[in-house]
Each structure stands twice: as structure tokens, then as C-alpha cells.
Amino acid sequence: MKILLAIIITATFSFGCAMLEGEQTTTDTGGGGTTSAPTDGGDSTPTVSADSAVTGQRIAASWFHTCAIKADDSLVCWGSNSNGISTVPVGLDTVSSISTGGNQKKNFAIKTDGTAQCWGDDTHGQSSVPADLGTVSIISAGGYHTCAIKADGTAQCWGWDNYGQRTVPSDLGTVSSISAGVRHTCAIKTDGTVQCWGDDSYQQRTVPSDLGTVSSISIGERHNCAIKTDGTVQCWGKNNLGQSTVPSDLGTVSNISSGGEHTCAIKTDGTVRCWGNSWGQSTVPADLGGVTSISNGLFHACAFKADDSVQCWGENNNGEGTLPAELQ
């Protein structure tokens, strides 16, 4: 089961690129490195690895906060609370899926009745659920745009469209999965092929000719990784920090999550492998083991383990890696 972008837990990393007051300062040099001071107003703390005895299979890590669906289908969020993103709305009692937008500070939940609810930043209408959306099966919160798969299998997107990331191609047809990035979007069509639209600055919109059919896709900041039907991984797009360079000894995987500029995958033996930029998020804890799903944020990662506990590691400047007391 895919956890990054938008599934029962969106494991594809979805986030925005605009820098708001009090947030991370980033210098993107294009083909070079990225110099970052990860913060959202919180105090700098050491890299953490926290365990929890929380049951469930659904978690979503964003830039500076994390949300998880508990065993009773209630939602809990922690970390930065800018725009109220870590404050679960009153009346949002049970949910089946959660997708966390990144720098644009928003959350999208699919309620158990199949309708969507969003809270957080709405600068470009990305958090305003369209009146005609109806029930959805998958939702993915990108930078300043959001995409969902409706009950009839068609895709609908809303929010900012400066790179065409919101404009669903007329020939897309029905899809089985969708993932929204900063300025582009990718979907898996019902025939297993991938179609992307929006920004192509790093060829992230250009689907490799040898990709073939895939079972899962996860979008990072400006790179994509997909699990092919044979279980192997292929990534493309921005690769300034090795986030798109799949380790030669990775083997087959069951789950993948693209973070800001790093990627993590769950191998078929249940172990985790990460590569790319690292503020500690690409260094897998030695005691992790037995992972069933994983979600990458910007500088942290969280995973559900086979014993239904959750473990997070990486940067913790805003408490995004520190599990709340009710989950410990």
C-alpha cells in the first residue's frame, strides 16, 4: 500500500516551494546543492528517533508537521501549527485518508463518508474544496494546488495553475492513483501507464520512454519515483542531491515515498532504504525493521512498523518528529 502522495496515507511527498515568513530559507541553485536552515519558528533540536505504540497504518509527513490516523479512525497532528495545520478541526471525527501539503501548510482528509475536508493555508484556493467534487477515493495536496480522484475514477484538481499543474489533460481518462508535487502532477492511468502535467524544469513531467507500467508513484519536490510492475524502482527529474539515483543494490520494493530532495523505499523483506539529501532523514535507524508503510517530509520521515507502532527520524526543529503524549 502506497503511503506518499495520497492513498490511505499519502506517502508521496507533497509540498509547496514559496517561502513564507518564519519558514525554512532555501537557496536552490538548480543543478547544484540546496542550502537550508529547516525551521518554522521552532527551536533547533537534535535529530530524533521516536517510537510509539500507536496502532494503525496511516501517516503523512509534511515539511514541518506530521499527521496520523489512529486505530479508531480519529486524526492526530503534531509539529508546527502555522495556519492551524496541527489543530484537527472540531467535528472531523473519523477519517480514512490524510494528505499533508508542505510549505503551504494545509491538510486534506477524506472522511469516512468519502467527502473531503481541508484546513490550513488557502492563498490560491488550494484548500477550498470544489462544490462539485463529490466523494473521492484518493486526494493529494501539492504546493499551491490539490488533486483528487473522484468516485467515477476521473481526476479533478484545483488551486494555483501557473505551470498548468491544476489543468487535468483532456486525454487522461480514468486513473487509479494521483500525486501532486510543487508545480507538477502525475497520475497512474487504469492501464498502468503514467501521465504527468505541469512544470518540466527538471524533466519531472517527461515520463521516461522505458518506464512501462507501474503500480505506485510518489512525487517529491521536483522528482518522481515509481514502482514498476516487476517491483523495481525508477526515478526521474531533479537529481542535484542524488534523490533520483536509485541504489544499484536496492532490489524489489513494496512501498516508496519521495521527500523534498530524498527518497525512501520499503524493500520486500520489510527493511527500509533511503537515498538523497540528508539532515538525518536518509539515515535509517538501526532498530527500525519490519516496516509496512513510510512517509517522507522535507527533512524527516515516519514509518509504521509491523507491530503497529510508528517511528520517526530526521530533523525535529518544530517537533515534527516528536510523537505527542497521547501516542507514546
N, C-alpha and C positions, 0 to 999 in steps of 0.2 A: 504494500500500500504506500503510495507516494505521499510525502508529508510536506514538501516545499511549496509551493505555489498555491494550490488551492485544492485540497481534497479533504478527506475527513480531517486532515490537518494539512494546511498548506506548507509544504516543505520547500517549495521553490521560494527563493528569497525575493520579496517584492518590496521596493522602496523607492524613494524619490531622490533627486540629485540636487535640488535647491538647498542652499544653506540658510537656515533661519537663525535668528538671534539666540545665542546660548547653546547652539548645537556644535557639532563637530566642524572644525575648519579643515577643508581638504584642498590640496593643490593637485589637480590632475594634469599630468604632463603629457598626456596622450600615450605615446609608446613607452614612456619612462615610468617611473615609480609614482607612488602616491604618498604624500607626507600628511599624516593625520594626527590630530590630537583628539581622540574619542571622548567626547563629553557632551552632556545635555544639561549641564548645570550641576551635576553631582560631583562628589568628591572622588578623587582618584584613589582606587584601591587595588590591591594585588590581584593577579589572575586567580580565578577561583574554580573549584570543582565541588559542586554541592549535590548531595543526594537527597532524595525524598521518597517516602513510602506512599506516594500518591498513585492510585490506580487509574488506568485509562490508557488511551492510545493516541491522544490528540494534543498537539502542542505546536505553537507557532512563535518563532523568534524573529524579532524585527531589529531595527537599528539600536534602540536604547530601551526596549521593553520586551516582555515575553508574556504570552497568554497560553493557558492550558484549559482543556475541558476535563473536569473531574469525572469520576465514575458515576456520579448521579446526574451527569449532563449539565451541571452548573459550570459557570465560567469564572476563572480567577486570573488576574493580570498583575504583573509586578514590574518594577523598574521605573523609568521616567514616567511622569504623569502630565507632561505637557499636553495641552488641549484635552485633558481628561482621559487620555488613552488607557490609563491603567485603572480607571474607575468604571466598573461594569455598570451600565445603565440600570436604573430601577425598573423592574418589570421584565428584564431579559433573564428569564428564569432557567430555561433549558435550551441548549444549542447542540447542533450536530456537527458543525464545522466552524473553524475560525481562520481568518486570514488577516495578518497584520501588515499594514503599509509601513514603510520605513521612515525616512526623514520627514515625510509629510504627515506623520503622526495620526494615523487613523486605523481603525479596526473594522472588519466586516465579519459578521456572524450569520450563519444560516441557522435559523431557529428550527425546532423540531417539527414545525408545521410547513417547512420548506421555504418560508419567506425570509428575506434578508433584512438585517438591521445594521446600521453603521453609526459610528461616533468618532469624533476627532476633527481634524482639520478639513475644511471644505472650500479651500481657496478657489478651486476651479470646478466645483460641483462634483468632485470625485466621491464625496461622502453622501450625496443626495441620491437615494435610491429612486430610479425612474418609476413613475406611477404604473407603467405598463409592463414592468418586469415580471410580475407573477412569481411562481415558485421556481427555485433553482436547485441544481444538483451540485454545482461547483462554483466558487467565487474566488477571485484573485485580486488583491489590492496592489496596484503598481505604484509608480511615482506619484503623478497627479491624475491618474486615471484608474479605472476599475473595470474588470470584465467578469462576466458570469455565463454559465451555461444554463439555459432555460429548460423547462420540463420537456420541450419538444426537441431538444438536442441542438438548437441553434445558439449562437453566441450573441451577447449584447454587451457593449462597452459604453462608458460614459466618463465625463471629466475632460481634462485637457487633451487637445488634439494637435498640438503644434508640430508634431512629427508624423501625424497620421496614425498614432498608436491606438486611438479610440475608434477609428473607422474600420469596421469589420469588412473584409473583402467580400464582394458580391458573389464570388465563386467559392466561398469557403464551405458551404453546405453544413451538415451536422458534424458535431465534434464530440470527442469523448473526454478531452482534458484541455485546459487553457491555463496559461501562465502569463501574468503581466509584469514587465520589467520597468525600468526607469522611463524609457521612451520607446519601447517596442513591446510587442506581444507575440506569443507563439501559441498555436493550438495543434492538438493531435486530431486529425480527421478520423471518421469512423473506419476508414480503410487502413489506418495505422500510419499514414504519411503525415509529415509536419508542414505547416504553413505559417509563416511569420509576416508581420507587417509593422511599419513604423520606422524608427531611426535605423540607419545602416552604417553609422560612422565607423564601426569596427567589424563590419560584415556579420553582425549578430542577427540581421534579418535574412541574410542569404543562407538558405538551407543547403548544407553540403550535398553534392550530387550522389555521393556514396552512402548517404545516411540510411536509406531504406526505411523499413517500418520500425516503429518504436512503441514501447509500452508505457513510457513515462518521460516527462520533460520538466526541467526546472530552470528558471531564468534567474540569473544573478543581476548584478548592476548592468553590465553590458556584455555578458557572455551567457551561453546556454549550454546545458549538458542534458543528454538524453540517454535513456536505457534502451538499447535496441532489443528486438525480439529474441535475439540469441543470448541476452543477458550482459553483453559487453557495453561499455560506455563510450560515447563520442561527444566531444565538446567543441564549440566554435565561438568566435567572437573575440573580444578583448582578451589579451594574454600577457599583459605587461608584468604580471607577478606570478605567472605560471598557473593561473586559475583554469585555463583551458587545456593544459598539458596533462593528459591522463597518464598516470604512472604505468609503465610498461608491464609491471607485475600485478596490476590490480585484479585481473581475472573477472569473473562474473559477479554482478551485484543485484540486490533486490530493491534498493531504495537509493535515491540520490537527492541532494539538496545543494543548490548554488547560492552562496552567500554574496557579500559585497564584491570581494575580489578573491574568494577562496571557494572550494568545493569539498563536500564530504559525501561519501557513499558507504552504504552498508553492504558488505560482501555476503555472499551466500552462506558463509559459515557464521554469520552474526557479528563479525568484528567490523570495526569502522576504520576507514582510511580517509585522510584529508590531505589536500594539497592547495598551494597558492599562498597568498598573503597571510601572515600570522602575527596576531597580537596574543597568541596563545590558543586561538581557536582552531588552528590546524595541528596542534599537538594533542593527540588523543590521549586521555587519561589512561594510565596503565591498568586501572581497575575497572574500566568501562565494561567490556564484554557483553554478550547476549543482547544486543540492541535490535529492536524491532522497527523503530522509526526515528528519523532525525530531522531537525530543522535548524538552518543556519541564519543567524542575524548578520550584522555588519562585522563585529569583532567578537562575537560569542556564538556558541552552538549549544543546543539542548537535545537530548535523546531520551526516548522511552526504552527501558530495558525489559528483558523477558520476564522479570519478576514484577512488572508493572510499576517499578519505581522510575523516577526521572532524574537525570544527571545533566548538569550544565557546566561548561568550562569556557575559558577565554576572558576577555575584558569584563569588568564589573563596575565601571565608573558610575553607573546610575542604578546599580542594584539589579540589573537585568539578569545576572547570573546567580543571584541570591534568592533562593526559594522562600516565599512568605511562610510565616509561622504556621499557618493552617495547613500547609503542605509538608511540613517537616515531621 
